[in-house]
Amino acid sequence: MERARRNDRSRGVYGISVAAEMVGSEAQRLRLYERRGLLEPARTSGGTRRYSEDDLDRLTRIGQLLADGLNLAGVAAVLELEEENARLRARLDDEG
């Protein structure tokens, strides 16, 4: 059940304009974040970006970090550290 729910959250369903509106941003900013490697939305066979719930969460987190005064390089570093922390916690949970 958890895996099915996780797959639903990671499935790209929102177009760029809808995703931008949902997180209170602009489509151009989402493209910039993608160019900078901060997120990687799914693509249709025709190349159209599709954003998932997970992507929206990540965009919200990026916005929070920017509001806290970080630049995009700082945001990238924090996101990487948060991902590493989550991986380590998952590994500890699997071992314990």
Backbone as CSV, one residue per row, in Angstrom:
resi,resn,N_x,N_y,N_z,CA_x,CA_y,CA_z,C_x,C_y,C_z
1,MET,0.825,-1.193,0.000,0.000,0.000,0.000,0.871,1.260,0.000
2,GLU,1.919,1.282,0.860,2.817,2.442,0.925,3.513,2.666,-0.404
3,ARG,3.933,1.601,-1.053,4.607,1.724,-2.349,3.669,2.318,-3.399
4,ALA,2.417,1.875,-3.416,1.445,2.413,-4.374,1.221,3.897,-4.123
5,ARG,1.130,4.276,-2.853,0.946,5.685,-2.526,2.170,6.487,-2.945
6,ARG,3.351,5.950,-2.729,4.596,6.622,-3.110,4.642,6.818,-4.622
7,ASN,4.248,5.802,-5.368,4.237,5.905,-6.825,3.274,6.978,-7.293
8,ASP,2.134,7.122,-6.620,1.184,8.169,-6.980,1.794,9.552,-6.780
9,ARG,2.532,9.740,-5.708,3.157,11.035,-5.416,4.291,11.364,-6.378
10,SER,4.896,10.355,-6.949,6.030,10.598,-7.841,5.625,10.639,-9.316
11,ARG,4.367,10.375,-9.598,3.886,10.367,-10.986,3.647,11.794,-11.469
12,GLY,4.282,12.167,-12.561,4.129,13.508,-13.109,2.773,13.698,-13.760
13,VAL,2.002,14.636,-13.247,0.660,14.856,-13.788,0.374,16.313,-14.126
14,TYR,1.111,17.253,-13.535,0.811,18.672,-13.710,1.724,19.300,-14.761
15,GLY,1.147,20.080,-15.638,1.933,20.855,-16.583,2.660,21.978,-15.863
16,ILE,3.607,22.600,-16.549,4.449,23.601,-15.902,3.660,24.808,-15.411
17,SER,2.675,25.268,-16.169,1.931,26.458,-15.734,1.075,26.142,-14.507
18,VAL,0.507,24.961,-14.462,-0.299,24.560,-13.302,0.605,24.385,-12.082
19,ALA,1.736,23.722,-12.268,2.678,23.514,-11.161,3.163,24.854,-10.616
20,ALA,3.515,25.764,-11.511,3.990,27.082,-11.079,2.917,27.802,-10.266
21,GLU,1.694,27.753,-10.740,0.594,28.395,-10.014,0.381,27.752,-8.651
22,MET,0.488,26.442,-8.589,0.250,25.728,-7.336,1.275,26.079,-6.260
23,VAL,2.505,26.399,-6.667,3.537,26.738,-5.686,3.783,28.242,-5.602
24,GLY,2.978,29.029,-6.321,3.098,30.473,-6.254,4.344,31.010,-6.928
25,SER,4.687,30.432,-8.052,5.892,30.828,-8.771,5.545,31.109,-10.225
26,GLU,6.576,31.210,-11.047,6.392,31.408,-12.482,7.036,30.256,-13.229
27,ALA,6.503,29.956,-14.390,7.018,28.849,-15.192,8.502,29.036,-15.497
28,GLN,8.916,30.251,-15.784,10.318,30.504,-16.108,11.236,30.138,-14.938
29,ARG,10.777,30.398,-13.735,11.570,30.058,-12.545,11.713,28.539,-12.414
30,LEU,10.648,27.794,-12.716,10.724,26.339,-12.668,11.727,25.816,-13.695
31,ARG,11.749,26.447,-14.872,12.731,26.060,-15.887,14.163,26.332,-15.396
32,LEU,14.346,27.460,-14.712,15.660,27.793,-14.155,16.085,26.749,-13.136
33,TYR,15.188,26.364,-12.253,15.517,25.350,-11.248,15.918,24.043,-11.920
34,GLU,15.246,23.702,-12.994,15.596,22.479,-13.713,16.988,22.613,-14.341
35,ARG,17.261,23.740,-14.966,18.588,23.959,-15.564,19.690,23.888,-14.521
36,ARG,19.398,24.340,-13.323,20.386,24.327,-12.237,20.468,22.976,-11.534
37,GLY,19.639,22.021,-11.966,19.691,20.679,-11.390,18.980,20.525,-10.065
38,LEU,18.102,21.463,-9.727,17.396,21.387,-8.451,16.210,20.438,-8.480
39,LEU,15.701,20.162,-9.652,14.649,19.168,-9.803,14.630,18.679,-11.246
40,GLU,14.024,17.536,-11.420,13.967,16.915,-12.744,12.568,16.347,-12.967
41,PRO,11.672,17.156,-13.510,10.311,16.664,-13.728,10.281,15.580,-14.800
42,ALA,9.250,14.766,-14.736,9.058,13.745,-15.772,8.778,14.441,-17.100
43,ARG,8.944,13.721,-18.162,8.658,14.253,-19.501,7.745,13.284,-20.234
44,THR,6.841,13.855,-21.030,6.024,13.024,-21.907,6.887,12.591,-23.078
45,SER,6.371,11.706,-23.905,7.129,11.271,-25.082,7.419,12.444,-26.014
46,GLY,6.598,13.485,-25.947,6.814,14.675,-26.758,7.715,15.711,-26.097
47,GLY,8.169,15.440,-24.872,9.089,16.334,-24.183,8.452,17.342,-23.241
48,THR,7.131,17.279,-23.071,6.451,18.206,-22.171,6.740,17.843,-20.721
49,ARG,7.081,18.837,-19.918,7.338,18.596,-18.497,6.042,18.220,-17.789
50,ARG,6.163,17.270,-16.860,5.047,16.872,-16.004,5.551,16.812,-14.570
51,TYR,4.958,17.626,-13.723,5.374,17.724,-12.326,4.499,16.854,-11.439
52,SER,5.130,16.219,-10.463,4.437,15.332,-9.529,4.207,16.049,-8.197
53,GLU,3.488,15.400,-7.312,3.317,15.915,-5.952,4.677,16.053,-5.273
54,ASP,5.562,15.075,-5.476,6.915,15.156,-4.916,7.648,16.383,-5.455
55,ASP,7.495,16.652,-6.755,8.120,17.838,-7.343,7.564,19.111,-6.706
56,LEU,6.259,19.148,-6.477,5.647,20.316,-5.854,6.179,20.526,-4.437
57,ASP,6.355,19.432,-3.696,6.944,19.525,-2.355,8.359,20.093,-2.435
58,ARG,9.117,19.608,-3.410,10.494,20.081,-3.576,10.511,21.563,-3.970
59,LEU,9.619,21.965,-4.846,9.529,23.372,-5.231,9.168,24.251,-4.038
60,THR,8.287,23.768,-3.191,7.927,24.500,-1.981,9.146,24.646,-1.070
61,ARG,9.913,23.561,-0.936,11.127,23.597,-0.104,12.142,24.573,-0.692
62,ILE,12.311,24.573,-2.002,13.225,25.510,-2.656,12.794,26.939,-2.333
63,GLY,11.504,27.215,-2.433,10.990,28.542,-2.115,11.270,28.946,-0.680
64,GLN,11.126,28.003,0.254,11.410,28.290,1.660,12.877,28.646,1.861
65,LEU,13.752,27.866,1.242,15.183,28.112,1.392,15.596,29.446,0.776
66,LEU,15.023,29.775,-0.370,15.301,31.070,-0.984,14.799,32.210,-0.098
67,ALA,13.628,32.046,0.496,13.070,33.059,1.384,13.936,33.233,2.633
68,ASP,14.630,32.168,3.023,15.531,32.238,4.180,16.858,32.910,3.833
69,GLY,17.046,33.253,2.557,18.236,33.996,2.167,19.306,33.203,1.439
70,LEU,19.069,31.925,1.175,20.062,31.141,0.444,20.012,31.481,-1.044
71,ASN,21.150,31.352,-1.706,21.159,31.464,-3.163,20.953,30.065,-3.741
72,LEU,20.899,29.948,-5.058,20.598,28.644,-5.668,21.668,27.600,-5.366
73,ALA,22.922,28.010,-5.272,23.990,27.064,-4.917,23.783,26.557,-3.484
74,GLY,23.402,27.445,-2.592,23.121,27.039,-1.217,21.922,26.121,-1.136
75,VAL,20.901,26.425,-1.911,19.710,25.571,-1.965,20.104,24.170,-2.429
76,ALA,20.910,24.093,-3.470,21.345,22.788,-3.981,22.099,22.008,-2.908
77,ALA,22.961,22.681,-2.169,23.729,22.012,-1.113,22.809,21.499,-0.011
78,VAL,21.860,22.313,0.421,20.931,21.900,1.480,20.084,20.716,1.018
79,LEU,19.568,20.778,-0.198,18.741,19.677,-0.702,19.537,18.380,-0.758
80,GLU,20.779,18.452,-1.194,21.621,17.249,-1.251,21.864,16.692,0.150
81,LEU,22.137,17.561,1.107,22.337,17.103,2.484,21.068,16.485,3.057
82,GLU,19.916,17.080,2.759,18.657,16.518,3.234,18.394,15.144,2.623
83,GLU,18.709,14.993,1.343,18.523,13.690,0.691,19.460,12.646,1.285
84,GLU,20.706,13.023,1.535,21.662,12.090,2.135,21.208,11.687,3.530
85,ASN,20.727,12.637,4.287,20.213,12.356,5.624,19.061,11.363,5.549
86,ALA,18.142,11.555,4.612,16.999,10.643,4.453,17.474,9.241,4.068
87,ARG,18.472,9.166,3.174,19.014,7.850,2.797,19.630,7.138,3.991
88,LEU,20.393,7.875,4.797,21.020,7.278,5.981,19.988,6.828,6.999
89,ARG,18.949,7.635,7.195,17.879,7.244,8.128,17.162,5.986,7.647
90,ALA,16.915,5.907,6.344,16.249,4.723,5.791,17.124,3.492,5.990
91,ARG,18.427,3.651,5.798,19.336,2.530,5.989,19.361,2.078,7.441
92,LEU,19.357,3.031,8.358,19.320,2.684,9.783,18.014,1.976,10.130
93,ASP,16.909,2.444,9.576,15.623,1.805,9.828,15.611,0.373,9.304
94,ASP,16.236,0.157,8.134,16.290,-1.186,7.554,17.145,-2.121,8.393
95,GLU,18.198,-1.591,8.995,19.111,-2.406,9.806,18.578,-2.652,11.198
96,GLY,17.720,-1.751,11.668,17.246,-1.853,13.067,15.958,-2.499,13.129
